[in-house]
Amino acid sequence: MANSLICSQTQSRVSSVLNRDVKQFGKKFMFDNNEETCWNSDQGECQWVLLDFPGSVQVSE
């Protein structure tokens, strides 16, 4: 299993949060390693996640 590219300095942005309820569905829940939580977006055709890494990374499958 590969190491995660996400670290404490990684910044993230998301297109939306379901019902603007960041306390229950906010972006912080994407990477909290808790299977009971998740980020959830509002409905719409364009949903996105933007990650800003503190350094160069190589992403692969």
MIMAR-559061 format. One record per residue: residue number from 0; x, y, z of N, C-alpha, C, O in turn; residue in one letter. Coordinates in Angstrom, 1 decimal. Example, Ala and Ser with C-alpha at 12.3 -4.5 7.8 and 13.67 -1.06 7.14 Angstrom:
<nodes>
+------+--------+--------+--------+--------+--------+--------+--------+--------+--------+--------+--------+--------+------+
| resi |   n.xx |   n.yy |   n.zz |  ca.xx |  ca.yy |  ca.zz |   c.xx |   c.yy |   c.zz |   o.xx |   o.yy |   o.zz | resn |
+------+--------+--------+--------+--------+--------+--------+--------+--------+--------+--------+--------+--------+------+
|    0 |   13.2 |   -5.7 |    7.8 |   12.3 |   -4.5 |    7.8 |   13.2 |   -3.3 |    7.8 |   14.2 |   -3.3 |    8.5 |    A |
|    1 |   12.8 |   -2.2 |    7.1 |   13.7 |   -1.1 |    7.1 |   12.9 |    0.0 |    7.9 |   13.4 |    1.1 |    8.0 |    S |
+------+--------+--------+--------+--------+--------+--------+--------+--------+--------+--------+--------+--------+------+
</nodes>
This chain:
<nodes>
+------+--------+--------+--------+--------+--------+--------+--------+--------+--------+--------+--------+--------+------+
| resi |   n.xx |   n.yy |   n.zz |  ca.xx |  ca.yy |  ca.zz |   c.xx |   c.yy |   c.zz |   o.xx |   o.yy |   o.zz | resn |
+------+--------+--------+--------+--------+--------+--------+--------+--------+--------+--------+--------+--------+------+
|    0 |    0.8 |   -1.2 |    0.0 |    0.0 |    0.0 |    0.0 |    0.9 |    1.2 |    0.0 |    1.9 |    1.3 |    0.7 |    M |
|    1 |    0.6 |    2.2 |   -0.8 |    1.4 |    3.4 |   -0.9 |    1.1 |    4.4 |    0.2 |    0.1 |    4.3 |    0.9 |    A |
|    2 |    2.1 |    5.2 |    0.5 |    1.9 |    6.3 |    1.5 |    0.9 |    7.3 |    1.0 |    0.9 |    7.6 |   -0.2 |    N |
|    3 |    0.2 |    8.0 |    1.9 |   -0.7 |    9.1 |    1.5 |    0.1 |   10.3 |    1.1 |    1.1 |   10.6 |    1.7 |    S |
|    4 |   -0.4 |   11.0 |    0.1 |    0.1 |   12.3 |   -0.3 |   -0.4 |   13.4 |    0.6 |    0.1 |   14.6 |    0.5 |    L |
|    5 |   -1.4 |   13.2 |    1.3 |   -2.1 |   14.2 |    2.2 |   -1.3 |   14.3 |    3.5 |   -1.1 |   13.3 |    4.2 |    I |
|    6 |   -0.9 |   15.6 |    3.8 |   -0.3 |   15.8 |    5.1 |   -0.9 |   17.1 |    5.7 |   -1.8 |   17.7 |    5.1 |    C |
|    7 |   -0.4 |   17.5 |    6.8 |   -1.0 |   18.6 |    7.5 |   -0.9 |   19.9 |    6.8 |   -1.7 |   20.8 |    7.0 |    S |
|    8 |    0.1 |   20.0 |    5.9 |    0.2 |   21.2 |    5.1 |   -0.6 |   21.2 |    3.8 |   -0.6 |   22.2 |    3.1 |    Q |
|    9 |   -1.2 |   20.1 |    3.4 |   -2.0 |   20.0 |    2.2 |   -3.2 |   20.8 |    2.4 |   -4.0 |   20.6 |    3.4 |    T |
|   10 |   -3.5 |   21.7 |    1.5 |   -4.7 |   22.5 |    1.5 |   -5.7 |   22.0 |    0.5 |   -5.4 |   21.5 |   -0.5 |    Q |
|   11 |   -7.0 |   22.1 |    0.9 |   -8.1 |   21.5 |    0.0 |   -9.2 |   22.5 |   -0.1 |   -9.5 |   23.3 |    0.8 |    S |
|   12 |   -9.9 |   22.4 |   -1.3 |  -11.1 |   23.2 |   -1.6 |  -12.1 |   22.3 |   -2.2 |  -11.6 |   21.3 |   -2.9 |    R |
|   13 |  -13.3 |   22.5 |   -2.0 |  -14.4 |   21.7 |   -2.6 |  -15.4 |   22.5 |   -3.3 |  -15.6 |   23.7 |   -2.9 |    V |
|   14 |  -16.1 |   22.0 |   -4.3 |  -17.1 |   22.7 |   -5.0 |  -18.3 |   23.2 |   -4.2 |  -18.8 |   24.3 |   -4.3 |    S |
|   15 |  -18.7 |   22.3 |   -3.2 |  -19.9 |   22.6 |   -2.4 |  -19.9 |   21.6 |   -1.2 |  -19.2 |   20.6 |   -1.2 |    S |
|   16 |  -20.8 |   21.9 |   -0.3 |  -21.0 |   21.0 |    0.9 |  -22.5 |   20.9 |    1.0 |  -23.3 |   21.8 |    0.9 |    V |
|   17 |  -23.0 |   19.6 |    1.2 |  -24.4 |   19.3 |    1.2 |  -25.1 |   20.2 |    2.2 |  -24.8 |   20.3 |    3.4 |    L |
|   18 |  -26.1 |   20.9 |    1.8 |  -26.9 |   21.8 |    2.6 |  -26.1 |   22.9 |    3.4 |  -26.5 |   23.4 |    4.4 |    N |
|   19 |  -24.9 |   23.1 |    2.9 |  -23.9 |   24.0 |    3.6 |  -23.7 |   23.6 |    5.0 |  -23.3 |   24.5 |    5.9 |    R |
|   20 |  -23.8 |   22.3 |    5.3 |  -23.6 |   21.8 |    6.6 |  -22.2 |   21.3 |    6.8 |  -21.9 |   20.1 |    6.8 |    D |
|   21 |  -21.3 |   22.3 |    7.0 |  -19.8 |   21.9 |    7.1 |  -19.5 |   21.1 |    8.4 |  -18.5 |   20.4 |    8.5 |    V |
|   22 |  -20.4 |   21.3 |    9.4 |  -20.1 |   20.5 |   10.7 |  -20.3 |   19.1 |   10.5 |  -19.7 |   18.3 |   11.2 |    K |
|   23 |  -21.2 |   18.7 |    9.6 |  -21.5 |   17.3 |    9.4 |  -20.9 |   16.7 |    8.1 |  -20.5 |   15.5 |    8.1 |    Q |
|   24 |  -20.8 |   17.5 |    7.0 |  -20.3 |   17.1 |    5.7 |  -19.1 |   17.8 |    5.1 |  -18.9 |   17.7 |    3.9 |    F |
|   25 |  -18.4 |   18.6 |    5.9 |  -17.4 |   19.5 |    5.4 |  -16.2 |   18.7 |    4.9 |  -16.0 |   17.5 |    5.1 |    G |
|   26 |  -15.3 |   19.5 |    4.2 |  -14.2 |   18.9 |    3.5 |  -13.2 |   18.2 |    4.5 |  -12.4 |   17.3 |    4.1 |    K |
|   27 |  -13.2 |   18.7 |    5.7 |  -12.2 |   18.1 |    6.7 |  -12.5 |   16.6 |    6.9 |  -11.6 |   15.9 |    7.4 |    K |
|   28 |  -13.7 |   16.1 |    6.5 |  -14.0 |   14.7 |    6.7 |  -13.5 |   13.8 |    5.6 |  -13.6 |   12.6 |    5.7 |    F |
|   29 |  -13.0 |   14.4 |    4.5 |  -12.5 |   13.6 |    3.4 |  -11.2 |   12.8 |    3.8 |  -11.1 |   11.6 |    3.4 |    M |
|   30 |  -10.4 |   13.3 |    4.7 |   -9.1 |   12.7 |    5.0 |   -8.9 |   12.5 |    6.5 |   -7.8 |   12.5 |    6.9 |    F |
|   31 |  -10.0 |   12.3 |    7.2 |   -9.9 |   12.1 |    8.7 |   -9.7 |   10.6 |    9.1 |   -9.6 |   10.3 |   10.3 |    D |
|   32 |   -9.6 |    9.7 |    8.1 |   -9.4 |    8.3 |    8.4 |  -10.4 |    7.7 |    9.3 |  -10.2 |    6.7 |   10.0 |    N |
|   33 |  -11.7 |    8.2 |    9.2 |  -12.8 |    7.7 |    9.9 |  -13.8 |    7.2 |    8.9 |  -14.4 |    8.0 |    8.2 |    N |
|   34 |  -14.1 |    5.9 |    8.9 |  -15.1 |    5.4 |    8.0 |  -16.5 |    5.8 |    8.3 |  -17.4 |    5.6 |    7.5 |    E |
|   35 |  -16.8 |    6.5 |    9.4 |  -18.1 |    6.9 |    9.8 |  -18.4 |    8.3 |    9.3 |  -19.6 |    8.8 |    9.4 |    E |
|   36 |  -17.4 |    9.0 |    8.7 |  -17.6 |   10.4 |    8.3 |  -17.2 |   10.5 |    6.8 |  -16.5 |    9.6 |    6.2 |    T |
|   37 |  -17.7 |   11.6 |    6.1 |  -17.4 |   11.8 |    4.7 |  -17.7 |   13.2 |    4.3 |  -18.5 |   13.9 |    5.0 |    C |
|   38 |  -17.0 |   13.7 |    3.3 |  -17.4 |   14.9 |    2.6 |  -18.6 |   14.6 |    1.7 |  -18.6 |   13.6 |    1.1 |    W |
|   39 |  -19.6 |   15.5 |    1.7 |  -20.7 |   15.3 |    0.8 |  -21.1 |   16.6 |    0.2 |  -21.1 |   17.6 |    0.8 |    N |
|   40 |  -21.3 |   16.6 |   -1.2 |  -21.5 |   17.8 |   -1.9 |  -23.0 |   18.0 |   -2.2 |  -23.8 |   17.0 |   -2.1 |    S |
|   41 |  -23.3 |   19.2 |   -2.5 |  -24.7 |   19.5 |   -3.0 |  -24.8 |   18.9 |   -4.4 |  -23.8 |   18.6 |   -5.1 |    D |
|   42 |  -26.1 |   18.7 |   -4.8 |  -26.3 |   18.1 |   -6.2 |  -25.9 |   19.1 |   -7.2 |  -25.9 |   20.3 |   -7.0 |    Q |
|   43 |  -25.5 |   18.6 |   -8.3 |  -25.1 |   19.5 |   -9.4 |  -24.2 |   18.7 |  -10.4 |  -23.7 |   17.6 |  -10.0 |    G |
|   44 |  -24.0 |   19.2 |  -11.6 |  -23.3 |   18.5 |  -12.6 |  -21.8 |   18.6 |  -12.4 |  -21.1 |   17.7 |  -12.8 |    E |
|   45 |  -21.3 |   19.6 |  -11.8 |  -19.8 |   19.8 |  -11.7 |  -19.5 |   19.8 |  -10.2 |  -19.6 |   20.8 |   -9.5 |    C |
|   46 |  -19.0 |   18.7 |   -9.7 |  -18.4 |   18.6 |   -8.3 |  -16.9 |   18.4 |   -8.5 |  -16.5 |   17.7 |   -9.3 |    Q |
|   47 |  -16.2 |   19.1 |   -7.6 |  -14.7 |   19.0 |   -7.7 |  -14.1 |   19.1 |   -6.4 |  -14.6 |   19.6 |   -5.4 |    W |
|   48 |  -12.8 |   18.6 |   -6.3 |  -12.0 |   18.7 |   -5.1 |  -10.6 |   19.2 |   -5.7 |  -10.1 |   18.7 |   -6.6 |    V |
|   49 |  -10.1 |   20.3 |   -5.0 |   -8.8 |   20.9 |   -5.4 |   -7.9 |   20.6 |   -4.2 |   -8.2 |   21.0 |   -3.1 |    L |
|   50 |   -6.7 |   20.0 |   -4.5 |   -5.7 |   19.8 |   -3.5 |   -4.4 |   20.6 |   -3.8 |   -4.0 |   20.6 |   -5.0 |    L |
|   51 |   -3.9 |   21.3 |   -2.9 |   -2.7 |   22.1 |   -3.0 |   -1.7 |   21.5 |   -2.1 |   -1.7 |   21.7 |   -0.9 |    D |
|   52 |   -0.7 |   20.8 |   -2.7 |    0.3 |   20.1 |   -1.9 |    1.5 |   21.1 |   -1.6 |    1.7 |   22.0 |   -2.4 |    F |
|   53 |    2.1 |   20.9 |   -0.5 |    3.2 |   21.8 |   -0.1 |    4.5 |   21.7 |   -1.0 |    5.4 |   22.5 |   -0.9 |    P |
|   54 |    4.6 |   20.6 |   -1.7 |    5.7 |   20.4 |   -2.6 |    5.3 |   19.6 |   -3.8 |    4.1 |   19.3 |   -4.0 |    G |
|   55 |    6.3 |   19.2 |   -4.6 |    6.0 |   18.5 |   -5.8 |    5.6 |   17.0 |   -5.5 |    6.1 |   16.4 |   -4.6 |    S |
|   56 |    4.6 |   16.5 |   -6.2 |    4.1 |   15.1 |   -6.0 |    3.9 |   14.5 |   -7.3 |    3.7 |   15.2 |   -8.3 |    V |
|   57 |    4.0 |   13.2 |   -7.3 |    3.7 |   12.4 |   -8.5 |    2.5 |   11.5 |   -8.3 |    2.6 |   10.6 |   -7.4 |    Q |
|   58 |    1.5 |   11.7 |   -9.0 |    0.2 |   11.0 |   -8.8 |    0.1 |    9.9 |   -9.8 |    0.3 |   10.2 |  -11.0 |    V |
|   59 |   -0.2 |    8.7 |   -9.4 |   -0.4 |    7.6 |  -10.4 |   -1.5 |    6.7 |   -9.8 |   -1.9 |    6.8 |   -8.7 |    S |
|   60 |   -2.0 |    5.8 |  -10.7 |   -3.0 |    4.8 |  -10.3 |   -2.3 |    3.7 |   -9.5 |   -3.0 |    2.8 |   -9.0 |    E |
+------+--------+--------+--------+--------+--------+--------+--------+--------+--------+--------+--------+--------+------+
</nodes>
